[in-house]
Amino acid sequence: MRTVARLAVLCGTTLIGGALGVLPASAHVTVHSVDATAGGYAELTFRVPTEKDNASTTKVQVNFPASTPLASVSVRPHPGWTFTVTNRKLSTPITTDDGKVTTAVSAITWTASAGQGIAPGEYDDFAVSAGPLPKSGSLSFPALQTYSDGSIVRWIEVAASGAPEPEHPAPSLEITAAPATQPSSSPTASAMDESMPGMQNTAKSSSSSSSGRATAALAIGVTALVIALAGVGLGVFRQRRPDGGS
């Protein structure tokens, strides 16, 4: 009976493991940024997790949007990896503060050095600096993830508006509005006083209160001095007065 029970448990575990093995991937290649604002420059970080349990990620290719080309892209070096930048000629040049830009980055490919890679259960980040970003909307960066066993996962599907997320979504970055401009100068002290009359009243009350306490203290001191002098005078008078019995 014990042998039968053990076989049942083993079979159940095997079936569960097989079912889990065919479940869709739960982690994707994504892009993140903490300073991506409209019209500005930002650091874009591409996060690449290894989902396979028997192979490592050895190559990552990120394709840049063709409809909204970025005039400036620079790559941050990544230890243990080399990178290749592919450019394309623009049909319509981009006008920037430094002049017209006729070519733009179309793809960046990171390749792991020998003995390197992203092992199963791990992830890594690859960063670039890019801009100027568009004034609104989002940017899509279709990516190809190559594993050490030769397989390639294509993160290239773009979800339609209102539709559920596809099985292999392309990394997408939302562009946030630029922050509102703040006044460069701070209010002067007089302006602050005028805008907050209660502060003036408080200051005047504090001054009057301090003056009143000083006056009261002076009056008490003078009274004490007068009483002391009167006591001394009375003592001297008693010493000089003739004794009535002599």
Contacts in CASP RR format, 6 or more apart in sequence:
PFRMAT RR
TARGET T0000
AUTHOR 0000-0000-0000
METHOD contacts of the structure
MODEL  1
MRTVARLAVLCGTTLIGGALGVLPASAHVTVHSVDATAGGYAELTFRVPT
EKDNASTTKVQVNFPASTPLASVSVRPHPGWTFTVTNRKLSTPITTDDGK
VTTAVSAITWTASAGQGIAPGEYDDFAVSAGPLPKSGSLSFPALQTYSDG
SIVRWIEVAASGAPEPEHPAPSLEITAAPATQPSSSPTASAMDESMPGMQ
NTAKSSSSSSSGRATAALAIGVTALVIALAGVGLGVFRQRRPDGGS
24 167 0 8 1.000
25 51 0 8 1.000
25 153 0 8 1.000
25 167 0 8 1.000
25 168 0 8 1.000
26 51 0 8 1.000
27 49 0 8 1.000
27 51 0 8 1.000
27 123 0 8 1.000
28 49 0 8 1.000
28 155 0 8 1.000
28 168 0 8 1.000
28 169 0 8 1.000
28 171 0 8 1.000
29 46 0 8 1.000
29 47 0 8 1.000
29 48 0 8 1.000
29 49 0 8 1.000
29 60 0 8 1.000
29 143 0 8 1.000
29 145 0 8 1.000
29 155 0 8 1.000
29 171 0 8 1.000
30 46 0 8 1.000
30 47 0 8 1.000
30 171 0 8 1.000
31 44 0 8 1.000
31 45 0 8 1.000
31 46 0 8 1.000
31 47 0 8 1.000
31 139 0 8 1.000
31 141 0 8 1.000
31 171 0 8 1.000
31 172 0 8 1.000
31 173 0 8 1.000
32 44 0 8 1.000
32 45 0 8 1.000
32 47 0 8 1.000
32 173 0 8 1.000
33 42 0 8 1.000
33 43 0 8 1.000
33 44 0 8 1.000
33 45 0 8 1.000
33 173 0 8 1.000
34 43 0 8 1.000
35 42 0 8 1.000
35 43 0 8 1.000
36 42 0 8 1.000
36 44 0 8 1.000
36 133 0 8 1.000
36 173 0 8 1.000
36 174 0 8 1.000
36 175 0 8 1.000
36 176 0 8 1.000
37 133 0 8 1.000
37 175 0 8 1.000
37 176 0 8 1.000
37 177 0 8 1.000
37 178 0 8 1.000
37 179 0 8 1.000
38 133 0 8 1.000
38 134 0 8 1.000
38 135 0 8 1.000
38 136 0 8 1.000
38 175 0 8 1.000
38 176 0 8 1.000
38 177 0 8 1.000
38 178 0 8 1.000
39 131 0 8 1.000
39 132 0 8 1.000
39 133 0 8 1.000
39 134 0 8 1.000
39 135 0 8 1.000
39 178 0 8 1.000
40 131 0 8 1.000
40 132 0 8 1.000
40 133 0 8 1.000
40 178 0 8 1.000
41 72 0 8 1.000
41 129 0 8 1.000
41 130 0 8 1.000
41 131 0 8 1.000
41 132 0 8 1.000
41 133 0 8 1.000
42 129 0 8 1.000
42 130 0 8 1.000
42 131 0 8 1.000
42 133 0 8 1.000
43 76 0 8 1.000
43 127 0 8 1.000
43 128 0 8 1.000
43 129 0 8 1.000
44 127 0 8 1.000
44 128 0 8 1.000
44 129 0 8 1.000
44 130 0 8 1.000
44 141 0 8 1.000
44 173 0 8 1.000
45 125 0 8 1.000
45 126 0 8 1.000
45 127 0 8 1.000
46 60 0 8 1.000
46 62 0 8 1.000
46 125 0 8 1.000
46 126 0 8 1.000
46 127 0 8 1.000
46 128 0 8 1.000
46 141 0 8 1.000
46 143 0 8 1.000
46 171 0 8 1.000
47 123 0 8 1.000
47 124 0 8 1.000
47 125 0 8 1.000
48 57 0 8 1.000
48 60 0 8 1.000
48 118 0 8 1.000
48 123 0 8 1.000
48 124 0 8 1.000
48 125 0 8 1.000
48 126 0 8 1.000
48 143 0 8 1.000
48 145 0 8 1.000
49 118 0 8 1.000
49 121 0 8 1.000
49 122 0 8 1.000
49 123 0 8 1.000
50 56 0 8 1.000
50 57 0 8 1.000
50 118 0 8 1.000
50 119 0 8 1.000
50 120 0 8 1.000
50 121 0 8 1.000
50 122 0 8 1.000
50 123 0 8 1.000
50 147 0 8 1.000
51 121 0 8 1.000
51 153 0 8 1.000
52 120 0 8 1.000
52 147 0 8 1.000
52 149 0 8 1.000
52 151 0 8 1.000
53 120 0 8 1.000
53 121 0 8 1.000
54 120 0 8 1.000
54 149 0 8 1.000
55 120 0 8 1.000
55 147 0 8 1.000
55 148 0 8 1.000
55 149 0 8 1.000
55 150 0 8 1.000
55 151 0 8 1.000
56 112 0 8 1.000
56 117 0 8 1.000
56 118 0 8 1.000
56 119 0 8 1.000
56 120 0 8 1.000
56 147 0 8 1.000
56 148 0 8 1.000
57 112 0 8 1.000
57 117 0 8 1.000
57 118 0 8 1.000
57 124 0 8 1.000
57 145 0 8 1.000
57 146 0 8 1.000
57 147 0 8 1.000
57 148 0 8 1.000
58 111 0 8 1.000
58 112 0 8 1.000
58 116 0 8 1.000
58 117 0 8 1.000
58 146 0 8 1.000
58 147 0 8 1.000
58 148 0 8 1.000
59 109 0 8 1.000
59 110 0 8 1.000
59 111 0 8 1.000
59 112 0 8 1.000
59 144 0 8 1.000
59 145 0 8 1.000
59 146 0 8 1.000
60 109 0 8 1.000
60 110 0 8 1.000
60 126 0 8 1.000
60 143 0 8 1.000
60 144 0 8 1.000
60 145 0 8 1.000
60 146 0 8 1.000
61 107 0 8 1.000
61 108 0 8 1.000
61 109 0 8 1.000
61 110 0 8 1.000
61 143 0 8 1.000
61 144 0 8 1.000
61 146 0 8 1.000
62 107 0 8 1.000
62 108 0 8 1.000
62 109 0 8 1.000
62 126 0 8 1.000
62 141 0 8 1.000
62 142 0 8 1.000
62 143 0 8 1.000
62 171 0 8 1.000
63 106 0 8 1.000
63 107 0 8 1.000
63 141 0 8 1.000
63 142 0 8 1.000
63 143 0 8 1.000
63 144 0 8 1.000
64 70 0 8 1.000
64 73 0 8 1.000
64 104 0 8 1.000
64 105 0 8 1.000
64 106 0 8 1.000
64 107 0 8 1.000
64 108 0 8 1.000
64 141 0 8 1.000
65 139 0 8 1.000
65 140 0 8 1.000
65 141 0 8 1.000
66 88 0 8 1.000
66 106 0 8 1.000
68 134 0 8 1.000
68 139 0 8 1.000
69 90 0 8 1.000
69 94 0 8 1.000
69 104 0 8 1.000
69 105 0 8 1.000
70 104 0 8 1.000
70 105 0 8 1.000
70 130 0 8 1.000
70 131 0 8 1.000
70 132 0 8 1.000
70 133 0 8 1.000
71 94 0 8 1.000
71 96 0 8 1.000
71 101 0 8 1.000
71 104 0 8 1.000
71 131 0 8 1.000
71 132 0 8 1.000
72 96 0 8 1.000
72 101 0 8 1.000
72 129 0 8 1.000
72 130 0 8 1.000
72 131 0 8 1.000
72 132 0 8 1.000
73 85 0 8 1.000
73 104 0 8 1.000
73 105 0 8 1.000
73 108 0 8 1.000
73 128 0 8 1.000
73 129 0 8 1.000
73 130 0 8 1.000
73 131 0 8 1.000
74 128 0 8 1.000
74 129 0 8 1.000
74 130 0 8 1.000
75 83 0 8 1.000
75 85 0 8 1.000
75 108 0 8 1.000
75 127 0 8 1.000
75 128 0 8 1.000
76 126 0 8 1.000
76 127 0 8 1.000
76 128 0 8 1.000
76 129 0 8 1.000
77 83 0 8 1.000
78 110 0 8 1.000
78 124 0 8 1.000
78 126 0 8 1.000
78 127 0 8 1.000
80 112 0 8 1.000
80 113 0 8 1.000
80 116 0 8 1.000
80 117 0 8 1.000
81 110 0 8 1.000
81 111 0 8 1.000
81 112 0 8 1.000
81 113 0 8 1.000
81 116 0 8 1.000
81 117 0 8 1.000
81 126 0 8 1.000
82 110 0 8 1.000
82 111 0 8 1.000
82 113 0 8 1.000
83 108 0 8 1.000
83 109 0 8 1.000
83 110 0 8 1.000
83 111 0 8 1.000
84 108 0 8 1.000
84 109 0 8 1.000
84 111 0 8 1.000
85 105 0 8 1.000
85 107 0 8 1.000
85 108 0 8 1.000
86 105 0 8 1.000
86 106 0 8 1.000
86 107 0 8 1.000
86 108 0 8 1.000
86 109 0 8 1.000
87 103 0 8 1.000
87 104 0 8 1.000
87 105 0 8 1.000
87 106 0 8 1.000
88 103 0 8 1.000
88 104 0 8 1.000
88 106 0 8 1.000
89 102 0 8 1.000
89 103 0 8 1.000
90 101 0 8 1.000
90 102 0 8 1.000
90 103 0 8 1.000
90 104 0 8 1.000
93 100 0 8 1.000
93 101 0 8 1.000
93 102 0 8 1.000
94 100 0 8 1.000
94 101 0 8 1.000
94 104 0 8 1.000
95 101 0 8 1.000
96 132 0 8 1.000
105 130 0 8 1.000
108 128 0 8 1.000
110 126 0 8 1.000
112 118 0 8 1.000
117 124 0 8 1.000
117 148 0 8 1.000
118 124 0 8 1.000
133 139 0 8 1.000
133 175 0 8 1.000
134 175 0 8 1.000
135 175 0 8 1.000
136 175 0 8 1.000
136 177 0 8 1.000
137 174 0 8 1.000
137 175 0 8 1.000
138 172 0 8 1.000
138 173 0 8 1.000
138 174 0 8 1.000
138 175 0 8 1.000
139 172 0 8 1.000
139 173 0 8 1.000
139 175 0 8 1.000
140 158 0 8 1.000
140 170 0 8 1.000
140 171 0 8 1.000
140 172 0 8 1.000
140 173 0 8 1.000
141 170 0 8 1.000
141 171 0 8 1.000
141 172 0 8 1.000
141 173 0 8 1.000
142 154 0 8 1.000
142 155 0 8 1.000
142 156 0 8 1.000
142 170 0 8 1.000
142 171 0 8 1.000
143 154 0 8 1.000
143 155 0 8 1.000
143 156 0 8 1.000
143 170 0 8 1.000
143 171 0 8 1.000
144 152 0 8 1.000
144 153 0 8 1.000
144 154 0 8 1.000
144 155 0 8 1.000
144 156 0 8 1.000
145 152 0 8 1.000
145 153 0 8 1.000
145 154 0 8 1.000
145 155 0 8 1.000
146 152 0 8 1.000
147 153 0 8 1.000
153 168 0 8 1.000
154 168 0 8 1.000
155 168 0 8 1.000
155 169 0 8 1.000
155 170 0 8 1.000
155 171 0 8 1.000
156 168 0 8 1.000
156 170 0 8 1.000
157 166 0 8 1.000
157 167 0 8 1.000
157 168 0 8 1.000
157 169 0 8 1.000
157 170 0 8 1.000
158 166 0 8 1.000
158 169 0 8 1.000
158 170 0 8 1.000
158 172 0 8 1.000
159 165 0 8 1.000
159 166 0 8 1.000
159 169 0 8 1.000
187 195 0 8 1.000
192 199 0 8 1.000
193 199 0 8 1.000
193 200 0 8 1.000
END
